[in-house]
Amino acid sequence: MTVRGVRRIIVSVADLDRALALYRDVLGLGEKYRAGDVAMLGDPEVMLHRRPPTPGLAGVAASFVVDDVDAVTAAAEKAGATVIDPPADQPWGERQAVLTDVDGHVFCLVS
């Protein structure tokens, strides 16, 4: 048995509307549907699930490809994200910023 790909990333959020302001409005992940405590975005899918979040810096972090890491980092901060590592060129050839979302989950922006 082998893994054939990633279906979705599930992010626990305290406030669905506040999380959508970052993931949908700033990161541009298209909203596929919203029902009750769940909103499904993008492809591969990012599911925002309203339930008590358990944030941490040592967990799994999603990396989102963006056109302009610096601009999206600034917009993400305005939407409530916190910058851990500001945009910088990395030795592996990407420009990357590391942030936490409004619930404290780590995510990366890369180009």
GINOR-V954761 format. One record per backbone hydrogen bond with DSSP energy under -0.5 kcal/mol. CO is the residue of the C=O (numbers start at 1). NH is the residue of the N-H. If there is no record, write none. Layout:
CO:NH
CO:NH
This chain:
5:7
7:45
9:11
9:47
10:12
11:49
13:51
15:19
16:20
17:21
18:22
19:22
19:23
20:24
20:25
22:26
22:27
23:29
24:28
28:30
30:32
30:42
33:40
35:38
37:50
38:35
39:48
40:32
40:33
41:46
45:9
45:47
46:41
46:48
47:11
47:49
48:39
48:50
49:13
49:51
56:106
62:108
64:110
68:72
69:73
70:74
71:75
72:76
73:77
74:78
75:79
76:81
77:80
82:100
85:98
88:96
90:93
94:90
94:96
95:111
96:88
97:109
98:84
98:85
99:107
100:82
101:104
105:101
106:62
107:99
108:64
109:97
110:66
